[in-house]
């Protein structure tokens, strides 16, 4: 027998979650049901502590990683104020 759960969440969270679920070929109800079943099975709430970059950050870092791989747009390693002053004076 199915039952209905009413929850409150931010509108933007709901919209983003629905969009992601749809991209994965799932309904938001299916995602929530899967989480609830896992919660019941494990009797624990799990939050991932694995650091993950957001797509926005990956997009920003892409050109930087490209430059690093090619040795472009990089300043030399500096270990003293004197090295820093010398570098900036050379620019």
N, C-alpha and C positions, 0 to 999 in steps of 0.2 A: 504494500500500500504506500503510495506517495503522499508526502505532506509538504506544506509550504513554509518556508522560512523567510521572514522579512528582516533585512539588515539595512543599516544606514551606512553610507560611505560617501565620500566626496564625488561629485558629478564627474570630474575629470578622471578620477581613478576608475570609475565604472566604465567610462567611454574608452579609456586606454586599455583596460582589461578586456572589454568586449572586442576591441579591434585586434588585439594580440591573439585572443582565443580564436577569432575568425581566421586569422592568418595561419593558425595551426590546424585549421579544419575542425575546430571544436566550438561548442557553445559555452558561454560563460557558466551556465548551470552544470555542464559536464566537468569543467575545471574545478568548480567549487565542490561538487560531489566527490571528485577524486581526492581533493584535499581533506574533506571530512572523513572519508573512508580511511585514509592514511593516518589521520589523527586518532581515530578509534582503534585501528590495528596497533599502532605504536604507543598509544597512550602518552604521547609527548608532542610538544609543539617545537618544530625545528625551524630555525632561521639560519640561512646560509651565511657563513662568515668568510666565504671565499671571495676575495676581492675581484670584482668584475668591472671593466670599464663600460661606461655608457656608450651607445652608438655615437653620441655627440662628441664625446672625448676622443673616441677612436678616429673620428673624422678629422678632428683638430690635430691629432698626433701623427696622422698618416704622412703629411708632407714633411714633418720633422724627422720621422724615421727614414724617409726616403733620402733626405739630405745627409743624415748621419751615415747611412749605408754608403753614400758616395763621397763622404768627406767634404761636403759643401756647407757653407754658411756656419762654420764652427770656429769658435775662438780657441786658442791654444790653452793647455792646462797652465794654471798660474798658482804659485804657492806662497807668494808674498805680496805685500802692498806695492813694493817696488816693481814687481812683474806686472801688476795690474796697471800702475801708472805708465810704465813703459809701453804696454799694449795700447792703452787709450791715446797716448801721445802719437803713436804710429798711425792712427786712423785719420 
